[in-house]
Amino acid sequence: MFKPTSRRWAALAAAFLFPGSGAFASEAQIQLPDLRAVSFRVPGGALAGMTILYAGLAVCALGMLFGLWQYWQTRRLPAHPSMTAVSATIWETCKTYLQQQGRFLVGLWGLIAVCIAYYFAGLAHEPLTHVGIILLCSILGILGSYGVAWFGIRINTVANSRTAFSALRGNLLATLNIPLRSGMSVGLLLVSIELFFMIAILAFVPPALAGACFVGFAIGESLGAAALRICGGIFTKIADIGADLMKIVFQLPEDDPRNPGVIADCTGDNAGDSVGPTADGFETYGVTGVALIAFLALALVHDPVMCGLLIVWLFAMRILMIVSSLGSYLLNEGLSRTIYARANDFDLEGPLTNLVWITSVVSILVTFLASYLLLGDLPGHEGLWWNLAVIISLGTLAGAVIPEFTRAFTSTKSRHVHEIVTSSRQGGASLNILSGLVTGNFSAFWMGLVILALMIVASHFASHDVVAGLMPPALGFAAPIFAFGLVAFGFLGMGPVTIAVDSFGPVTDNAQSVYELSQIEQRPGIAAEIQRDHGFTPDFERAKLSLEKGDGAGTTFKATAKPVLIGTAVVGATTMVFGIILLLDRTFGGVVEKLSLVHSSTILGLIMGGAVIYWFTGASTQAVVTGAYRVVVYIKRHMRLDAATASTKDSKEIVKICTQYAQSGMINIFIVVFCFALALPFFDPYFFIGYLIGLAFFGLFQAIFMANAGGSWDNAKKIVETDLRQKNTALHAATVVGDTVGDPFKDTSAVSLNPVIKFTTLFGLLSVEIAVKMTDTDLKYLIGTAILIVGLVFVYRSFYGMRIPENPGDDAAVQAEMKEF
């Protein structure tokens, strides 16, 4: 077994530092136009492009302030000390986890920094001052992903106790609004920080250097998102499965304080369902923009005026989306008060669904209005504004339509979910699992058709002369690719709301746990105390029911964000691949013909991409399985049913196990992903393009299948617990088993595919450039083979180095084996 940690870092360094011959990177050659010369003809005069960008910086600052204000408001909400104490414990374990991840990211960045410096200084011959600025941008990318993840956890661990306490009042709408407010705070802060960094690069970095800075920034944020998403996904499901299985073994209720896995589960809810999506959303928002900027700079190099106009127009859209998302949130808040304020009970999915649709409609209207004002009076390009507005709006519409399709398969009202419950009555866990697999398969089919329809319509509008005419004759194939990038851009047009409804889930999940762990019902004189201090009489039974309903709605809407993010990865990846195609066309010529399906390299690459997707889902799940096994063994040995609560020592040990196995699994996965992205272009760049396409499209369907199957299993369990009130029955045990299968499906493997696809595509741009410029074929194959062997060694380790031992041994043996990771 590969024991010392230093050896893992050395292996990863070796994967990066194989030398290549001199080449001038296509990213370093990206020349952005001088945006100071960009001006729009608008009613009443001209509007300078820089004025729009400066206004955007102000809007971003206001968005960040609003997010912080929402945090301050949430913190001021009342909560019982017993609940805030639990929240504080969760926060401390989350903080420890984040600090460990921070140290992990520093090590990864050191390796990436060497690679970037070698690339830009050694191959692109950029001055050292320029290389320093590019490295600084990569740091900003990592810090952005890490920082918003930290903020997301902090506000969630403040909101969870406030939500739990609010439920005692019996006001369901107020209880709903707290996690939604915290989610909106995260969403606005995330998008505002991301956009602020990107506008700052556009506005203040010289155009000749801005393209390389965007690449550094995108690599940094992708690195941060990949590490936090994969580690968080493994961590949370180790804890969740370990805690859930104890409910069957010891017949424990949900979130029983005696179960030492519960605190780790609460930490995991934030590590996986808050840190991961927040960092992932930050990276997705940025990389999609970088892909379009690079596309325009490469495709419109002959027309810098149009290139500048379109870049500023894109950023104007993103600036306005912050305003439209915030306005839609406030509008929905008022509408919800009108409809639900006096209702004792209502479907919690209603206000969340309304928010998504209101934001989508408002964003589309804003897109058309702004496009008309900025692009409606372009001589020689009449009609361009509405064609581009339609294409972007397809993505924005998808941000509302895709969640509806997702809910059809994962909601507690879904026929598929009820089918899982029905099959579990007589068939137990076996038919429960099979029904969930059916749900996932059907969902992948229908969601695939939705994304296909969007891309077909986008391609149709891209074929109009006014859009196709933007591209030079030699790049006749580029207009649909531009359209696909705009669709991905539109997916995130309502980014703050998409993140908000996703972040709603971990708060409601934690709130239920905080309520149980606080043991507030057992406190002597608690009803009189709350009446005296807060002026209301608590309703404990209704509070528990409200929190369970909130958890069910949270599970559904956590599921809705996953296909949106994976959809942007796939649709946006096609735009990033364009850079590789241009590079190869300049080097070899005739690229389009060689990418035909009759060209064997392309087909072989597609197969390789699909194979890697299935390795990845297996490797990430293996890390969960082995870690959960260790947790189960530990809890079985240390569970004290005669105690009121689990010991702090045992809870910390579970968190330690989860963290160690999450990072061990991440190391294996990370090295393989990087080695393959580096090695494969050395054999055949056309094979590598096929690999990227296979990775994207196999990943799309695998991610949707796993995410929606997992969501359906989870909410089937919620129906049994909440609607049927059949906890600790054979039916409940069957649905718990199904949920433990779905946990790594939806929250580990599926969600991690998004950053893996984007990072591989982005990093592949650099590796292809190095490979195609090497003239020594023997050396090229030697380097590629060496890197590939390193990757295959870690593919082997991802299973055989993470296997469950036949005999778990005593605690000392367990600890000794864990140190080997």
Secondary structure, DSSP 4 states (H G I P E B T S, - for coil): ----HHHHHHHHHHHHH--------TTTT-----GGG-EEEETTEEEEHHHHHHHHHHHHHHHHHHHHHHHHHHHHS---HHHHHHHHHHHHHHHHHHHHHHHHHHHHHHHHHHHHHIIIIIIS---HHHHHHHHHHHHHHHHHHHHHHHHHHHHHHHHHHHHHHHGGGT-HHHHHHHHHHHHHHHHHHHHHHHHHHHHHHHHHS-HHHHHHHHHHHHHHHHHHHHHHHHHHHHHHHHHHHHHHHHHHHTTPPTT-TT-THHHHHHHHHHIIIIIHHHHHHHHHHHHHHHHHHHHHHHHTTT-HHHHHHHHHHHHHHHHHHHHHHHHHHHHHHHHHHHHHTT-SS--THHHHHHHHHHHHHHHHHHHHHHHHHHHTT-TT-TTHHHHHHHHHHHHHHHHHHHHHHHHHHHSTT-HHHHHHHHHHHHHHHHHHHHHHHHHHHHHHHHHHHHHHHHHHHHHHHHTSHHHHTTS-GGGTTHHHHHHHHHHHHHHTTTHHHHHHHHHHHHHHHHHHHHHHHHTGGGSTTHHHHHHHHHSS---HHHHHHHHHHHHHHHHHHHHHHHHHHHHHHHHHHHHHHHHHHHHHHHHTS-HHHHTSTTSHHHHHHHHHHHHHHHHHHHHHHHHHHHHHHHHHHHHHHH--TTSSS--HHHHHHHHHHHHHHHHHHHHHHHHHHHHHHHHHHHH-HHHHHHHHHHHHHHHHHHHHHHHHHHHHHHHHHHIIIIIS--TTSHHHHHHHHHHHHHHHIIIIIHHHHHHHHHHHHHHHHHHHHHHHT---HHHHHHHHHHHHHHHHHHHHHHHHTSPPPSS---HHHHHHHHTT-
